[in-house]
């Protein structure tokens, strides 16, 4: 952003890009389920994905959540044009948190 109020326009000070390092993370229930499904803490999962998906550390999560939605849709026989409601989104999150077993775990 440019400061246009002075006679000498200067760029505004950008936000500190390293604030996320010093502030505690807040994990979503879906990300916690993703990490638990892989027998990792959220921090360890993020580190793992950062090493395995350089330049796109959330790709592992995105692929996993897409897989989970596919499983959900198969179970409820949703077609490709199904529109999700807020209630269904909440039910899906509860299912992720409560029903998924870790990858490689005996069912």
C-alpha positions as CSV (number, residue, x, y, z in Angstrom):
1,X,0.0,0.0,0.0
2,X,1.3,3.5,-0.9
3,X,1.0,6.4,1.5
4,X,-0.4,9.1,-0.8
5,X,-1.0,11.8,2.0
6,X,2.6,13.0,2.0
7,X,4.5,14.8,-0.7
8,X,6.9,11.9,-0.9
9,X,4.8,8.7,-1.3
10,X,6.3,5.7,0.5
11,X,5.2,2.1,0.9
12,X,3.4,1.3,4.0
13,X,5.1,-1.0,6.5
14,X,4.1,-4.6,5.7
15,X,3.0,-6.9,8.5
16,X,5.6,-8.9,10.2
17,X,5.7,-12.1,8.2
18,X,7.2,-14.1,11.1
19,X,4.4,-13.4,13.6
20,X,3.1,-16.9,13.0
21,X,6.3,-18.3,14.4
22,X,5.9,-16.6,17.8
23,X,2.2,-17.0,18.2
24,X,0.6,-20.3,19.2
25,X,-1.3,-22.1,16.5
26,X,-5.0,-22.8,16.7
27,X,-5.8,-26.1,15.0
28,X,-9.1,-26.8,13.4
29,X,-10.9,-30.1,14.4
30,X,-10.5,-31.3,10.8
31,X,-6.8,-30.8,10.8
32,X,-6.5,-32.5,14.2
33,X,-8.4,-35.5,12.8
34,X,-6.0,-35.5,9.8
35,X,-3.0,-35.6,12.1
36,X,-4.5,-38.2,14.3
37,X,-5.4,-40.4,11.3
38,X,-1.7,-40.4,10.6
39,X,-0.6,-41.0,14.2
40,X,1.1,-37.6,14.4
41,X,0.7,-34.4,16.4
42,X,-0.5,-31.5,14.3
43,X,2.9,-29.9,14.5
44,X,4.6,-33.2,13.4
45,X,2.1,-33.6,10.6
46,X,2.8,-30.1,9.3
47,X,6.5,-30.8,9.4
48,X,6.0,-34.1,7.6
49,X,3.9,-32.6,4.9
50,X,6.3,-29.7,4.5
51,X,9.1,-32.2,3.7
52,X,7.0,-34.4,1.4
53,X,5.2,-31.6,-0.4
54,X,7.7,-28.7,-0.8
55,X,6.0,-25.6,-2.0
56,X,2.6,-26.9,-1.1
57,X,2.6,-28.2,2.5
58,X,-1.2,-28.4,2.7
59,X,-1.5,-30.7,-0.3
60,X,-1.5,-33.8,1.9
61,X,-4.3,-32.4,4.0
62,X,-6.3,-31.3,0.9
63,X,-6.0,-34.7,-0.6
64,X,-7.0,-36.4,2.6
65,X,-10.0,-34.2,3.2
66,X,-11.1,-34.7,-0.4
67,X,-10.8,-38.5,0.2
68,X,-12.9,-38.2,3.4
69,X,-15.6,-36.2,1.6
70,X,-15.7,-38.9,-1.1
71,X,-16.2,-41.6,1.5
72,X,-18.9,-39.5,3.2
73,X,-20.7,-39.0,-0.1
74,X,-20.5,-42.7,-1.0
75,X,-21.9,-43.6,2.4
76,X,-24.9,-41.2,2.0
77,X,-25.2,-41.8,-1.8
78,X,-24.8,-38.1,-2.7
79,X,-24.5,-37.3,-6.3
80,X,-22.0,-35.0,-7.9
81,X,-24.4,-32.0,-7.7
82,X,-25.1,-32.4,-4.0
83,X,-25.1,-29.1,-2.1
84,X,-23.8,-29.3,1.5
85,X,-25.6,-27.6,4.3
86,X,-24.1,-26.1,7.4
87,X,-25.6,-29.0,9.4
88,X,-24.0,-31.6,7.1
89,X,-20.6,-29.7,7.4
90,X,-20.9,-30.0,11.2
91,X,-21.9,-33.7,11.0
92,X,-18.9,-34.4,8.7
93,X,-16.5,-32.7,11.1
94,X,-17.9,-34.8,14.0
95,X,-17.5,-37.9,12.0
96,X,-13.9,-37.1,11.2
97,X,-13.1,-36.4,14.8
98,X,-14.9,-39.5,16.2
99,X,-15.0,-42.2,13.6
100,X,-11.8,-42.4,11.6
101,X,-9.1,-44.8,12.6
102,X,-5.4,-44.0,12.1
103,X,-3.9,-45.0,8.8
104,X,-2.5,-48.5,9.1
105,X,-4.4,-49.2,12.3
106,X,-6.3,-52.5,12.7
107,X,-10.0,-51.9,12.3
